[in-house]
Amino acid sequence: MTPALSIIIVNWNTRDLLGPCLASLDAALAGLTARTYVVDNGSSDGSAEFVRREFPWVDLVDAGRNLGFAAANNLVLRRLEGTAVLLLNPDTVCRPGSLAALHAFLAATPRAAAVGPTLTDADGGITISYGNLPALRYHLLELLGPPRRRWPPRLRRATFARIPDRDDRTRKVGYVAGACMMISAEALREVGPLDERFFLYFEETDWCARAARLGWDVYHDAGAEVVHLEGRAAARAGDFALAQFQHSYRLFVAKHHGAWQVPLFRAVMCLEYGLKGTARRLLSARPGPARARDAALADNFLRLARLQLRGDVAPTPPR
């Protein structure tokens, strides 16, 4: 029998995260039939052996080397089974019933290309779950700083990356986070697979933008929740992840806005991150429990600002 859903988890040296992720699927599916694939990108931590031993019902795909997120997913996307496919990070734990709810939403919503849940951290705090497709105006608005928090909800949502409010309703969005994105098989056939030029980051944003151009919609389902231990998988790649994010962002801007806009984005982001870093550096000079956090944020923002001054930020992928 053909399963209703295919689940793809791309793994690179995240053995300790894979177990809780895979163990959460049965309750999250709530009786929905599914076939689960783990694509192993040449891990050296025993991930493949762990999956074979502890989760024999999983289809293990050996990529042989680190192909990146898009290319690894495409190994399975091109032989999709079922009416939908779920792209799922290994640093997630799916709440009971969450995947069944996302699948039901896709089935009941005409022209829904993809849907994503509300993502939370391990303590239940809501994290980035969706956003608007990248545009220069969102970085310009970021220059306004904290006063934006007092704006009406509609204006607060005018941002690239969005952390939902607790009372958020299900809505159309520009993109949903690729940590947990369920895609309609019908839409996938029309839009095509992920663009493999995006080694990591923005592959889901690019796919959502392509779907929108073909008249499809993307939704955030506020009622479904998935825990995302944000960044723990990417953190294994260290400084590579920071540079790769900027490289992929530039690829996205060049593809969807034109290469001539890349310098404009870089200039505005240099100013945005420079101001944020300077503000956090000043805050870190004050005594108090937030001092260490402010100092770390200052370092990160200032590193991002400096990256905008580099013409080529394409990093060498870890192997």
C-alpha positions in Angstrom: 0.0 0.0 0.0 1.3 3.4 -0.9 1.8 5.5 2.2 0.0 8.9 2.5 3.2 10.7 3.4 7.0 10.5 2.7 9.3 11.9 5.4 12.8 12.9 4.6 15.4 13.6 7.3 18.9 14.7 6.1 21.6 13.8 8.6 25.2 14.8 8.9 26.8 13.8 12.2 23.7 14.3 14.3 23.4 10.8 15.8 22.4 12.1 19.2 19.6 14.2 17.7 18.2 11.5 15.4 16.9 9.2 18.1 14.4 11.6 19.7 13.4 12.9 16.3 12.6 9.4 14.8 11.0 8.2 18.1 8.5 11.1 18.0 7.1 10.3 14.5 4.6 7.5 15.4 2.6 9.7 17.8 2.9 12.7 15.5 1.4 10.7 12.6 -1.5 9.6 14.7 -2.3 6.7 12.4 -1.4 8.4 9.2 0.6 6.0 7.0 4.1 7.2 6.2 7.5 6.0 4.8 10.5 7.5 6.5 13.9 8.1 4.8 17.1 9.2 6.5 19.6 10.4 4.0 23.0 10.2 5.5 25.5 12.7 4.1 28.7 10.8 4.8 28.5 11.0 8.6 31.5 9.9 10.7 29.7 9.6 14.0 28.1 6.2 13.5 24.7 7.7 12.5 24.1 5.1 9.8 24.8 2.1 12.0 22.7 3.7 14.7 19.6 4.0 12.4 20.0 0.5 11.1 20.2 -1.0 14.6 17.7 1.1 16.5 15.2 2.0 13.7 15.1 -0.8 11.2 11.8 0.5 9.8 13.6 3.5 8.4 14.8 3.6 4.8 18.5 4.6 5.1 19.9 6.3 2.0 23.7 6.6 1.9 24.6 9.7 0.0 28.3 8.8 0.3 29.5 12.3 1.0 28.1 15.6 2.3 25.8 16.7 -0.6 24.2 19.5 1.4 20.5 19.8 2.3 19.0 20.4 -1.1 20.8 17.7 -3.1 20.3 15.1 -0.3 16.6 15.8 -0.1 16.4 15.5 -3.9 17.7 11.9 -3.8 14.3 11.0 -2.3 12.1 13.8 -3.8 12.6 12.4 -7.3 11.0 9.1 -6.3 8.2 10.5 -4.1 5.4 8.3 -2.8 2.1 9.5 -1.3 0.2 12.7 -1.5 2.7 14.8 0.4 6.3 14.9 1.5 7.8 16.2 4.8 11.2 17.8 4.9 12.3 17.4 8.5 15.4 18.4 10.4 17.1 15.9 12.7 17.1 18.5 15.5 13.3 18.4 15.8 10.8 16.5 18.0 7.3 16.3 16.5 4.4 16.8 19.0 1.6 14.1 19.0 -0.8 14.6 16.2 1.2 17.4 14.6 2.1 15.7 11.3 -1.4 14.3 10.9 -2.7 17.9 11.3 -0.4 19.3 8.7 -1.3 16.6 6.2 -5.0 17.1 6.8 -4.6 20.9 6.2 -2.8 20.3 2.9 -5.5 17.9 1.8 -8.3 20.3 2.7 -6.8 23.5 1.3 -6.9 24.1 -2.5 -3.7 25.4 -4.1 -1.7 24.9 -0.8 1.8 24.1 -1.9 3.3 23.8 1.5 2.5 24.2 5.2 4.6 24.5 8.3 3.9 24.3 12.0 4.6 26.6 14.9 8.2 25.8 16.0 9.1 26.0 19.6 12.3 25.5 21.6 12.8 22.7 24.2 11.1 24.9 26.9 8.1 25.7 24.8 9.1 29.2 23.7 8.1 30.0 20.2 10.9 30.4 17.7 11.2 31.5 14.0 8.5 29.5 12.1 7.8 31.5 8.9 8.4 34.8 7.2 8.0 37.0 4.2 10.1 36.4 1.1 13.3 38.4 1.3 13.1 42.1 0.2 15.2 45.1 0.9 12.4 46.9 2.7 12.5 44.4 5.6 16.2 45.2 6.3 15.4 48.9 6.2 12.6 48.4 8.7 15.0 46.6 11.0 17.0 49.8 11.3 14.1 51.2 13.3 15.0 48.8 16.1 13.0 48.0 19.3 10.2 50.6 18.8 8.8 48.3 16.1 7.5 46.0 18.8 4.9 48.6 19.7 3.5 48.7 16.2 0.2 47.1 15.2 0.5 43.3 14.5 0.3 43.7 10.7 3.3 46.0 10.7 5.2 43.8 13.2 4.8 41.0 10.7 6.6 43.0 8.0 9.8 41.2 8.6 11.8 38.5 6.8 11.9 36.0 9.7 8.8 35.8 12.0 8.3 34.5 15.5 4.6 33.9 15.8 2.5 35.3 18.7 0.8 32.8 20.9 -2.6 33.9 19.5 -1.5 33.8 15.9 -4.0 32.3 13.5 -3.3 30.1 10.5 -2.3 32.3 7.6 -0.8 32.5 4.2 2.9 33.4 4.4 5.9 33.9 2.1 7.7 30.8 3.3 7.9 28.4 6.2 11.0 27.2 8.0 12.6 24.2 6.3 13.1 22.6 9.7 9.6 21.1 9.2 7.9 21.8 5.8 5.2 19.6 4.4 4.9 19.8 0.6 2.0 18.8 -1.6 3.0 16.1 -4.1 0.9 17.9 -6.8 2.7 21.1 -6.1 6.1 19.4 -6.1 5.4 17.9 -9.6 4.7 21.4 -10.9 7.3 23.4 -9.0 10.1 20.8 -9.2 12.7 19.7 -6.6 14.9 21.9 -4.5 17.6 24.0 -6.3 20.9 22.3 -5.5 22.9 25.5 -5.8 21.7 26.1 -2.2 24.0 23.8 -0.3 22.4 24.9 3.0 19.9 27.6 3.8 17.3 29.3 1.6 16.5 26.2 -0.4 13.0 26.1 1.2 12.6 29.9 0.7 13.6 29.6 -2.9 11.1 26.7 -3.4 8.3 28.7 -1.8 9.1 31.7 -4.0 9.0 29.5 -7.1 5.6 28.0 -6.0 4.2 31.5 -5.5 5.1 32.5 -9.0 3.1 29.5 -10.3 0.0 30.5 -8.3 0.5 28.3 -5.3 0.1 29.3 -1.6 2.2 28.6 1.4 0.7 28.5 4.9 1.7 28.5 8.6 -0.6 26.2 10.6 -0.7 27.9 14.0 -2.3 24.8 15.6 0.4 22.3 14.9 3.6 22.4 17.0 7.0 20.9 16.5 10.0 21.3 18.8 13.1 22.7 17.0 16.3 22.6 18.9 17.3 25.5 16.6 20.7 25.5 15.1 22.0 22.4 16.8 22.4 20.5 13.6 23.9 23.5 11.7 26.1 24.3 14.7 28.1 21.1 14.0 29.4 23.0 11.0 30.7 26.0 13.1 31.8 29.1 11.2 30.8 27.4 7.9 27.1 27.8 8.7 27.5 31.6 9.3 29.2 32.1 5.9 27.0 29.7 4.1 23.9 31.5 5.3 25.2 34.8 3.7 26.3 33.0 0.6 22.9 31.4 0.1 21.1 34.7 0.8 23.1 36.3 -2.0 22.2 33.5 -4.3 18.5 34.0 -3.5 18.7 37.7 -4.1 20.5 37.3 -7.4 18.0 34.7 -8.6 14.8 36.4 -7.6 15.7 40.1 -7.6 18.7 40.3 -10.0 22.4 40.3 -9.4 22.5 44.1 -9.4 20.6 44.2 -6.1 23.1 42.1 -4.2 25.4 45.1 -3.4 22.3 47.0 -2.2 21.3 44.2 0.2 24.9 43.9 1.4 25.2 47.7 2.2 21.9 47.8 4.1 22.7 44.6 6.0 26.2 45.9 6.9 24.5 49.0 8.4 21.8 47.0 10.1 24.1 44.4 11.7 26.7 47.1 12.5 24.1 49.1 14.5 22.7 46.1 16.2 26.2 44.9 17.2 27.2 48.3 18.5 24.0 48.6 20.6 24.6 45.1 22.1 28.2 46.0 22.8 27.1 49.0 24.8 24.5 47.0 26.6 27.1 44.3 27.5 29.1 47.0 29.4 26.4 47.1 32.0 26.6 44.7 34.9 23.8 42.2 35.2 22.6 38.7 34.2 22.2 39.7 30.5 25.8 40.8 30.1 27.2 37.6 28.6 24.2 37.2 26.2 24.6 40.8 25.0 28.3 40.3 24.5 27.7 37.1 22.4 25.0 38.8 20.3 27.3 41.8 19.7 30.1 39.5 18.5 27.7 37.7 16.1 26.1 40.9 14.7 29.5 42.5 14.1 30.8 39.3 12.4 27.7 39.5 10.1 28.4 43.1 9.4 32.0 42.3 8.4 30.9 39.5 6.1 29.0 42.1 4.0 32.3 43.8 3.2 33.6 40.6 1.5 32.8 40.1 -2.1 33.1 36.3 -2.0 31.7 34.5 1.1 31.3 31.0 -0.4 32.8 28.6 2.2 34.2 25.2 1.7 31.6 22.6 2.9 32.7 20.3 5.7 33.2 16.7 4.7 
